Amino acid sequence: MPDRPDYATLIRGQIAALDRVNSGDAGLSVLQHLVRLAEETLDARGAGFAEYADGHGRIIAATGVCEPAIGRRVDRPDDRLLDRRTLLLPLDSVNDEFARQIEGGELRHMLGARCEAGETMVGSLHVYFGENAGEPGPEHHAVLELLAGQIGWLYGLRSGLPVHGAPAPEQARRQEDRDLWVAVTSHELRTPVTVIKGYADTLTNHWETLGEPGRREAVRIIGTRAGELARLVDRLLSAASEDGSVGASASGPFDLAEALRAAAEELPAALRKRIHFGELPAGLPKAYGNRDSIATILTELVTNAEKYSEPDSLVEVCAGTDDDTLRFRVSDRGVGIAPEHVERAFERYWQAGSRDRHPHPGAGLGLYLVRRLVERQHGWVSLRPREGGGTVAEVRLPRA
């Protein structure tokens, strides 16, 4: 580690951040810029930011070796920063949410700073240094405190931050959820029920005139729509469950690559043809979780990718591992997702505007359900824009 921070990089980076804010850009994209600036200015191995809201936190921006932790839930704010602005700790003395997900080498120290908007601690900024780095000095602490203050200022602008918003009063939230539940259920169930009833009536009233081919086709459509209806009911019940227990089965070790291939076989034929399996190493260690949930998770992610990409484009599925987790990714070459929407996309009933997607029907439950299912298994899921266009969804699960 250099004796002093790279002040030239710091100044250029801060000017660039101010220019982006003055031109109307704000929110998560500028936050990510400042996190990367912390890494570069302090010559760190990686950096990350955890936002605190609604009784817990979530890692919403990270760079370098910390990037795999994006999307991970943090159970509570970092109490170590409540009575000081910055804090240096050796990583072998803490159970750190970022450091446990590091890929590619050992780390020695974590330097953290709290980020405040007014008197509210909105999050914490962390940088991580390699085992061969010296101990950060007072100037390193001061630079991190400066960048943490700039992040707090961003939150004060209230433009795209906080990502997760302020929690609604409990009674109002529950009433809104009930109203939305009725609307969503009626909307989502109407189409398959109408189709099933229509073809059943056709079979009843026109059995003889349909002929054998017509009867078989009607029965096939009824079966397909009944399967869709069953999956939809599972989705709606899981999304409505406050404790996430609906449909839960016992967890245990399972072969992730085999589970992904089996889940793909259950997809509708047209969607199954669009899947391209990339790297699925045969020697992957076992994942630990609910194998049955992989079918639902993959279905939602692939369906989401299919909606926002051209009909003839492929959806790539690949898997890999690191020291603590197994991961799989679903990637498309579609319209992509705006950086400020990568977290909001997981909110229940949230729908992106036309900038992010073509008009498609849906209730905004798919990604919400995916996050619920993954976090129930002590994993996490994240979205990010794909280089060259499109979106990457990444799911991480514990290793057995």
Summary of the structure (lengths in Angstrom):
residues: 400
radius of gyration: 23.7
end to end distance: 36.3
largest distance: 88.4
contacts: 1274
relative contact order: 0.10
helix: 44%
strand: 21%
